[in-house]
């Protein structure tokens, strides 16, 4: 990998979209784990821990909303770039974006 790619990991809209996909998946996994941890804390009567986990769940939910909106914005930017540059999508490329 070239040094300039390491310095600029988001060299294209597509690479940023890929990153946001990975981030969304990571958030989903973290939310599932926190759900289990919260249930354990409630069951064990650890109220302070349960409240802390609930706050973390709220923050992840908020982050998930931001990621969702950012992914939509990136898709819009990709579409606008294609319109501006008069890029045409093949049928295979169109299906891949859905």
Backbone bond lengths (Angstrom), bond angles and torsions (degrees), N, CA, C in turn:
res aa  C-N    CA-C-N  psi(-1)  N-CA   C-N-CA  omega(-1)  CA-C   N-CA-C  phi
1 X - - - 1.460 - - 1.523 108.38 -
2 X 1.308 115.32 137.03 1.462 120.29 -179.05 1.523 110.59 -72.85
3 X 1.330 115.42 152.74 1.465 121.31 -178.12 1.514 111.51 -63.12
4 X 1.344 118.13 -36.20 1.465 119.19 -178.66 1.520 111.63 -68.33
5 X 1.342 118.32 -28.46 1.468 120.50 176.08 1.523 110.44 -70.89
6 X 1.330 117.13 -34.95 1.452 120.20 177.63 1.518 110.91 -67.09
7 X 1.310 116.97 -35.27 1.456 120.97 -179.68 1.528 111.73 -76.39
8 X 1.340 116.98 -26.02 1.453 121.49 -178.84 1.534 109.47 -127.09
9 X 1.337 117.32 79.93 1.461 119.09 -176.06 1.532 113.13 -66.17
10 X 1.321 118.05 -21.33 1.458 121.19 179.88 1.516 109.10 -107.79
11 X 1.322 115.27 65.31 1.454 120.46 -177.86 1.518 111.86 -78.85
12 X 1.333 116.53 -5.91 1.462 119.48 176.99 1.529 109.20 -150.11
13 X 1.296 114.66 163.18 1.463 119.78 176.22 1.525 109.68 -61.74
14 X 1.326 116.12 -37.51 1.457 120.38 -178.61 1.526 111.94 -63.16
15 X 1.339 117.46 -39.73 1.463 119.22 179.20 1.532 110.79 -68.40
16 X 1.321 117.05 -34.04 1.460 120.32 176.04 1.523 110.34 -67.79
17 X 1.329 117.00 -37.90 1.466 120.98 176.87 1.525 109.70 -63.28
18 X 1.321 117.12 -42.71 1.464 121.01 178.10 1.523 110.85 -60.79
19 X 1.327 116.78 -43.23 1.459 120.49 178.91 1.527 110.61 -61.78
20 X 1.310 116.80 -43.81 1.462 120.17 -179.00 1.530 111.08 -64.19
21 X 1.326 117.05 -32.62 1.460 120.97 176.67 1.530 110.34 -64.95
22 X 1.326 115.76 -44.99 1.468 120.14 178.36 1.528 110.13 -63.45
23 X 1.318 116.70 -41.83 1.459 120.50 178.77 1.527 111.12 -62.96
24 X 1.321 117.75 -42.57 1.460 121.21 178.83 1.528 111.24 -61.91
25 X 1.318 116.94 -41.34 1.471 120.83 178.12 1.523 111.07 -65.16
26 X 1.324 116.95 -40.17 1.460 121.44 179.24 1.523 110.57 -65.28
27 X 1.313 116.73 -40.61 1.465 120.87 177.94 1.524 110.19 -62.14
28 X 1.321 116.92 -43.02 1.467 121.08 179.61 1.528 110.63 -60.84
29 X 1.324 117.09 -44.93 1.468 120.71 178.57 1.527 110.73 -62.20
30 X 1.328 117.01 -43.26 1.465 121.01 -179.64 1.525 110.97 -64.64
31 X 1.323 116.59 -38.47 1.460 119.61 179.16 1.523 111.16 -65.20
32 X 1.328 117.00 -40.51 1.466 120.39 177.90 1.524 110.99 -63.13
33 X 1.341 115.92 -42.85 1.460 119.94 179.56 1.528 111.03 -65.42
34 X 1.321 116.74 -41.55 1.463 119.56 178.64 1.526 111.69 -66.49
35 X 1.316 117.36 -34.09 1.473 119.83 175.87 1.526 110.29 -59.56
36 X 1.347 115.84 -44.48 1.472 119.64 178.87 1.536 110.76 -64.80
37 X 1.323 116.20 -44.75 1.461 120.53 -179.44 1.528 111.47 -63.49
38 X 1.323 116.35 -38.83 1.463 120.10 179.45 1.523 110.09 -64.88
39 X 1.313 115.90 -43.34 1.468 120.08 179.15 1.534 110.54 -61.12
40 X 1.331 117.14 -42.13 1.465 120.78 177.32 1.525 111.64 -63.17
41 X 1.317 116.87 -43.10 1.467 120.78 -179.54 1.521 110.93 -63.29
42 X 1.322 116.85 -41.49 1.467 120.59 178.97 1.523 109.85 -65.64
43 X 1.334 116.23 -44.81 1.462 121.34 -179.82 1.526 111.50 -61.74
44 X 1.326 116.44 -39.04 1.465 121.36 -178.82 1.527 113.06 -83.15
45 X 1.325 117.86 -1.15 1.460 121.40 178.73 1.515 113.79 74.53
46 X 1.322 117.89 23.29 1.466 121.93 179.62 1.531 108.82 -91.85
47 X 1.320 115.42 80.73 1.457 121.04 -172.85 1.528 113.18 -62.74
48 X 1.327 116.62 -44.62 1.468 119.52 -178.50 1.532 110.99 -63.20
49 X 1.320 115.94 -43.52 1.469 120.30 177.81 1.526 110.54 -63.71
50 X 1.323 116.95 -41.53 1.467 121.40 179.36 1.529 110.41 -61.64
51 X 1.339 117.40 -40.57 1.465 120.41 178.06 1.522 111.01 -65.99
52 X 1.318 116.92 -40.37 1.471 121.11 177.63 1.522 111.12 -62.45
53 X 1.315 115.73 -43.44 1.466 120.07 178.64 1.524 109.99 -66.08
54 X 1.318 117.84 -39.09 1.463 120.99 178.48 1.532 110.60 -61.75
55 X 1.318 117.07 -38.63 1.460 120.56 176.89 1.531 110.57 -65.15
56 X 1.329 116.60 -42.54 1.459 120.35 177.31 1.536 110.35 -62.76
57 X 1.326 117.22 -38.99 1.471 120.93 177.12 1.528 110.64 -61.72
58 X 1.315 116.40 -42.62 1.464 120.71 178.92 1.532 110.57 -62.49
59 X 1.337 116.45 -44.59 1.467 120.46 -179.52 1.527 110.99 -64.27
60 X 1.328 117.89 -38.88 1.461 120.64 176.97 1.524 111.25 -66.33
61 X 1.324 115.87 -38.02 1.472 119.61 177.30 1.530 109.97 -62.86
62 X 1.322 116.36 -41.81 1.460 121.51 177.85 1.534 110.53 -63.52
63 X 1.324 116.18 -46.40 1.459 120.76 178.40 1.525 110.86 -60.60
64 X 1.314 116.70 -40.85 1.461 120.81 178.69 1.529 110.95 -59.66
65 X 1.315 116.95 -40.13 1.467 120.49 177.24 1.526 111.91 -63.07
66 X 1.330 116.06 -42.12 1.471 120.33 178.03 1.530 110.86 -63.93
67 X 1.321 116.16 -41.85 1.466 120.36 179.48 1.520 110.25 -63.77
68 X 1.325 116.45 -42.89 1.470 120.56 179.31 1.530 110.55 -60.02
69 X 1.331 116.44 -46.86 1.461 120.02 179.40 1.532 111.26 -65.19
70 X 1.323 116.81 -38.27 1.470 120.17 178.86 1.523 111.30 -65.54
71 X 1.331 116.84 -38.59 1.459 119.82 178.11 1.523 110.53 -64.35
72 X 1.320 117.06 -40.64 1.464 120.09 177.38 1.520 110.88 -64.22
73 X 1.330 116.67 -40.83 1.468 120.69 178.44 1.522 110.83 -63.81
74 X 1.325 116.92 -42.93 1.468 119.96 177.77 1.524 111.40 -62.56
75 X 1.318 116.83 -39.58 1.474 119.72 176.54 1.527 110.82 -62.90
76 X 1.338 115.96 -41.53 1.466 119.48 177.19 1.525 111.08 -61.68
77 X 1.329 116.63 -43.21 1.465 120.36 179.17 1.522 111.52 -63.34
78 X 1.311 116.26 -39.89 1.466 119.68 178.32 1.530 110.08 -63.31
79 X 1.319 116.26 -42.72 1.464 120.47 179.08 1.528 110.80 -64.08
80 X 1.324 116.90 -43.28 1.466 120.58 178.93 1.522 111.41 -63.86
81 X 1.324 116.56 -40.97 1.463 119.59 177.46 1.522 110.23 -59.86
82 X 1.308 116.37 -42.67 1.466 119.89 -179.80 1.528 111.07 -64.69
83 X 1.320 116.43 -38.40 1.464 119.69 177.62 1.523 111.38 -67.40
84 X 1.330 115.95 -43.75 1.464 120.49 -178.11 1.523 110.96 -65.56
85 X 1.321 116.24 -42.64 1.464 120.32 -177.83 1.527 112.66 -88.49
86 X 1.319 115.82 3.10 1.458 122.29 178.82 1.527 111.48 56.70
87 X 1.326 114.95 40.33 1.455 120.02 176.88 1.518 108.61 -81.05
88 X 1.268 116.46 139.17 1.461 122.03 178.62 1.519 108.83 -108.55
89 X 1.315 115.35 140.43 1.454 120.67 177.36 1.522 110.05 -95.24
90 X 1.317 115.19 139.01 1.454 118.71 171.01 1.519 107.06 -79.85
91 X 1.314 116.71 167.41 1.460 121.00 179.56 1.540 110.12 -59.25
92 X 1.337 117.14 -42.04 1.458 121.03 179.56 1.522 111.66 -62.49
93 X 1.323 117.08 -41.19 1.457 120.80 179.50 1.528 110.43 -67.24
94 X 1.311 117.51 -39.76 1.456 121.71 178.89 1.519 110.56 -62.33
95 X 1.316 117.42 -44.01 1.467 121.82 179.36 1.520 109.53 -64.18
96 X 1.323 118.37 -39.44 1.460 122.26 -178.81 1.522 112.11 -64.80
97 X 1.323 118.43 -27.87 1.467 120.34 -178.75 1.521 113.02 -81.65
98 X 1.296 116.87 -12.18 1.481 120.31 -178.20 1.498 111.67 -82.32
